[in-house]
Each structure stands twice: as C-alpha cells, then as structure tokens.
Amino acid sequence: MTHERRLKAYEVEMPIRAGRDRVWEAVTKPPVLHRWFGWDYVGLGAEIQQIFVKAVTKVAREKRMGWADGSYLEIVADGAGSVVRAVREGPAATGPDHFDAIEEGWKAFLVQLRFLLEHHPPGVRRTIYLTGESTGREALGLADTDWQRVGARVAWTVDPDGHLVVAAGNRPLDSATTNAVQVIVSTYGLSDAEFATCRDGWAKRWSATAENTKVTVAGSPDPA
C-alpha cells in the first residue's frame, strides 16, 4: 500500500504600505528580489530564477503567480496600500500548529519585502544568516529591542544600527526546548569594512548563544 503525501494548507498575509504595481515589480523582477528575498549564499541567484522565473505561472493582470504544488502568491489592493497573500489551498493534512518550512519562510521573507518597500533602505543589501540550535528566547536576546511576532515561530525587529533582524524557529519562539533556529540580518549600503565588522559582531554573539552554529554570507555554500 502506498500513502499519498499531502502538503499542509496555509495562508500568510502581509499588509504593505505600497501600491500593487510596486509590490508586483518587487516579486517579479530579479534585481529587486535580490534586495529582499531569502539570504545571501552561492545559490541565491539560481534559487530566485527557479522560483520566480522558471517554475512560476504569472497572471500580471490579476497580480498573481502560482506554482505546481497548488500554492500561489497574490497582491490585493488595500486602500492606498496592498496585502500580499501567500497561500497553499487544500484540506488540512496536519494541524494548524504543525511546522511547515515553506509557510514559515514566507512569513520571514514577506517581513523583509515590507521593510524594503516601506523604509526604502539605500544601497546594496547584504545579509548575515545565522543557523544553529538554541531556544527562541535566547535567539531573541541577540537584539535588545522590541520584537514583533508573525505567528508563533517568526519574529522581527530593527536593531540599533538600523538592520532588519528576522528570527525563526522550528518550534514556537516561546518554547524552552532547544531546536533549530535561524536568524537573518539584512544590512543595506555598508562598505566592505563595515559589513565585516557587523558580521563578526553577530557571529560572536551567536556562537555564545547557540550550538552547532553556522554563519552564511555571500560566497558561502548552502548552509543546509
């Protein structure tokens, strides 16, 4: 007997203070996608091409794009702004609290998209991607600022240097159980020396917080 693998249904919504045309450009143009999607590593350009160019079906008139697994991304007008919705329809194969990496990824990445479109950070985006094993509470202690939650597993803040920081855990961030945690620090417009200082500072704090840590920046291999 074979068992059909059923994907989790989800719906992630992110309001953005930007018009539909501007948001559509940000999710369809690779140069703009590089300024918010994912994190820097050797394969980011190929990943963007695969997801947003090769494997996608776009309906520009409806500001909607879809993929073979039945998931889609759409941009809905909301007054002078927009709401971006990442959806995978279908019967719930698992409970609503079940971890789904793609669902949580959309939560993190749409925060990054909103930051770009609402704050207009100048200069080239360069990221620091921190992975390891920690508790969510310890990860949130990396930045002594107010964190905003996007569901139970994702939170974001802007650190005192103006960098967007997004933390995500495989378990809820309030859990006291050690689990896989990821942190994306998005910097914009830093010189090479400034970025190196920023990277080293985050790496030092992360190694003191988590176990089995990795630090991934542009030029690094896939951290998976």
C-alpha positions as CSV (number, residue, x, y, z in Angstrom):
1,M,0.0,0.0,0.0
2,T,1.3,3.5,-0.8
3,H,0.4,6.6,1.1
4,E,-0.1,9.9,-0.7
5,R,2.0,12.7,0.7
6,R,-0.3,15.6,1.5
7,L,1.0,19.1,1.9
8,K,-0.1,21.4,4.6
9,A,-2.5,24.1,3.7
10,Y,-1.6,27.6,4.8
11,E,-2.4,31.3,4.3
12,V,0.2,34.0,5.1
13,E,-0.9,37.7,4.8
14,M,1.3,40.7,5.0
15,P,-0.1,44.3,4.7
16,I,2.4,46.7,3.0
17,R,2.2,50.5,2.5
18,A,2.8,50.3,-1.2
19,G,0.7,50.1,-4.3
20,R,0.0,46.9,-6.1
21,D,2.2,47.7,-9.2
22,R,5.2,48.5,-7.0
23,V,4.7,45.3,-5.0
24,W,4.3,43.3,-8.2
25,E,7.6,44.6,-9.5
26,A,9.3,43.6,-6.3
27,V,8.1,40.0,-6.5
28,T,8.7,39.6,-10.3
29,K,12.0,41.4,-11.1
30,P,15.1,39.5,-10.1
31,P,17.2,42.7,-9.3
32,V,14.5,43.7,-6.8
33,L,14.0,40.2,-5.5
34,H,17.7,40.2,-4.5
35,R,17.0,43.1,-2.2
36,W,14.6,41.2,0.0
37,F,14.2,37.5,-0.8
38,G,16.0,34.8,1.3
39,W,19.6,35.3,2.3
40,D,22.9,35.5,0.5
41,Y,24.7,32.3,-0.4
42,V,26.3,30.9,-3.6
43,G,23.0,29.7,-5.0
44,L,20.6,32.6,-4.3
45,G,20.6,33.8,-7.8
46,A,19.7,30.4,-9.2
47,E,17.0,29.9,-6.5
48,I,15.4,33.2,-7.4
49,Q,15.4,32.2,-11.1
50,Q,13.9,28.8,-10.4
51,I,11.1,30.0,-8.1
52,F,10.2,33.3,-9.6
53,V,11.1,32.9,-13.3
54,K,11.2,29.3,-14.5
55,A,8.8,27.4,-12.2
56,V,6.1,30.0,-11.9
57,T,2.9,30.9,-13.8
58,K,2.1,34.6,-13.7
59,V,-1.1,36.4,-14.3
60,A,0.0,40.0,-14.4
61,R,-3.5,41.4,-14.8
62,E,-4.5,39.8,-11.5
63,K,-1.2,40.4,-9.8
64,R,-1.0,36.7,-9.1
65,M,1.6,33.9,-9.5
66,G,1.3,30.2,-8.9
67,W,3.4,27.0,-8.6
68,A,2.9,23.3,-9.4
69,D,2.1,22.3,-5.8
70,G,-1.1,24.5,-5.9
71,S,0.4,27.3,-3.9
72,Y,0.2,30.9,-5.1
73,L,1.1,34.5,-4.2
74,E,-1.3,37.3,-4.9
75,I,-1.3,41.1,-4.3
76,V,-4.7,42.6,-3.2
77,A,-5.4,46.3,-3.1
78,D,-6.0,47.7,0.4
79,G,-6.8,51.4,0.1
80,A,-3.6,53.2,-0.9
81,G,-1.6,50.1,0.1
82,S,-1.6,46.4,-0.6
83,V,-1.9,43.0,1.1
84,V,0.4,40.2,-0.1
85,R,-1.1,36.7,0.4
86,A,1.0,33.5,0.1
87,V,-1.5,30.6,0.0
88,R,-1.5,26.8,-0.4
89,E,-5.1,25.6,-0.6
90,G,-6.4,22.2,0.2
91,P,-7.7,20.1,3.1
92,A,-5.6,20.4,6.2
93,A,-3.4,17.3,6.2
94,T,-2.0,18.3,9.6
95,G,-3.0,20.5,12.5
96,P,-2.6,24.3,12.2
97,D,0.4,24.2,14.6
98,H,2.4,21.7,12.5
99,F,5.7,23.1,11.3
100,D,5.9,23.8,7.6
101,A,9.2,25.3,6.4
102,I,7.7,27.0,3.3
103,E,4.9,28.6,5.4
104,E,7.3,29.9,7.9
105,G,9.7,31.0,5.1
106,W,7.0,33.2,3.6
107,K,6.4,34.8,7.0
108,A,10.0,35.8,7.3
109,F,10.5,36.8,3.7
110,L,7.4,39.0,3.5
111,V,8.6,40.9,6.5
112,Q,11.8,41.5,4.5
113,L,9.7,42.6,1.5
114,R,7.7,45.0,3.6
115,F,10.8,46.5,5.1
116,L,12.3,47.2,1.7
117,L,9.1,48.8,0.3
118,E,8.2,50.9,3.4
119,H,11.6,52.0,4.5
120,H,13.5,52.3,1.2
121,P,16.9,51.4,2.6
122,P,19.7,52.8,0.3
123,G,22.5,50.8,-1.2
124,V,23.1,47.1,-1.8
125,R,21.6,44.5,0.5
126,R,24.0,42.1,2.2
127,T,22.8,39.5,4.7
128,I,24.2,37.5,7.6
129,Y,22.4,34.2,8.0
130,L,22.9,32.5,11.4
131,T,21.8,28.9,12.0
132,G,22.2,26.7,15.0
133,E,20.4,25.1,17.9
134,S,19.0,27.3,20.6
135,T,15.8,28.3,22.2
136,G,13.7,31.1,20.7
137,R,14.0,33.2,23.8
138,E,17.8,33.0,23.6
139,A,17.7,34.0,20.0
140,L,15.5,37.0,20.7
141,G,18.1,38.1,23.3
142,L,20.6,38.8,20.5
143,A,19.0,42.2,19.9
144,D,17.9,44.2,22.9
145,T,14.9,45.8,21.2
146,D,11.2,45.2,20.9
147,W,10.4,42.2,18.7
148,Q,7.2,41.9,16.7
149,R,5.7,38.5,16.1
150,V,4.4,36.9,12.9
151,G,2.7,33.8,14.2
152,A,4.4,31.6,16.9
153,R,7.6,30.8,15.1
154,V,8.8,34.1,13.5
155,A,9.6,37.5,15.0
156,W,11.4,40.6,13.7
157,T,13.0,43.8,14.9
158,V,15.2,46.6,13.7
159,D,18.4,46.7,15.7
160,P,20.1,50.0,17.0
161,D,22.2,50.1,13.8
162,G,19.0,50.1,11.6
163,H,19.4,46.5,10.4
164,L,16.4,44.3,9.9
165,V,16.6,41.2,12.0
166,V,14.2,38.2,11.5
167,A,14.4,35.2,13.8
168,A,12.6,31.9,13.1
169,G,12.4,28.6,15.0
170,N,11.2,25.1,14.1
171,R,9.4,25.3,17.4
172,P,7.5,28.3,18.8
173,L,9.8,31.0,19.9
174,D,8.4,31.0,23.4
175,S,9.3,27.3,23.8
176,A,12.0,26.5,26.3
177,T,13.1,23.5,24.2
178,T,16.3,23.8,22.2
179,N,15.6,23.4,18.5
180,A,16.8,24.6,15.1
181,V,16.8,28.4,14.9
182,Q,17.6,30.7,12.1
183,V,18.3,34.5,12.1
184,I,18.6,36.7,9.0
185,V,20.2,40.1,9.5
186,S,19.6,42.4,6.4
187,T,22.1,45.2,6.0
188,Y,22.0,47.9,3.3
189,G,24.7,50.2,1.9
190,L,27.6,49.1,4.2
191,S,31.1,49.3,3.0
192,D,33.2,46.0,3.0
193,A,34.8,47.0,6.3
194,E,31.5,48.0,7.9
195,F,29.9,44.7,6.8
196,A,32.9,42.7,8.1
197,T,32.6,44.3,11.5
198,C,28.8,43.7,11.5
199,R,29.3,40.1,10.5
200,D,31.9,39.4,13.1
201,G,29.8,41.0,15.9
202,W,26.8,38.9,15.1
203,A,28.9,35.8,14.7
204,K,30.4,36.3,18.1
205,R,27.1,36.8,19.8
206,W,25.5,33.9,18.0
207,S,28.3,31.5,19.0
208,A,27.8,32.5,22.6
209,T,24.0,31.8,22.3
210,A,23.6,28.7,20.2
211,E,25.3,25.3,19.5
212,N,26.4,23.9,16.1
213,T,26.4,27.4,14.7
214,K,27.0,28.4,11.1
215,V,27.4,31.9,9.6
216,T,26.5,32.3,6.0
217,V,27.2,35.3,3.8
218,A,27.6,36.0,0.1
219,G,30.0,33.5,-1.3
220,S,29.3,30.8,1.3
221,P,27.9,27.4,0.3
222,D,24.3,26.4,1.0
223,P,24.1,26.2,4.8
224,A,21.6,23.3,4.7
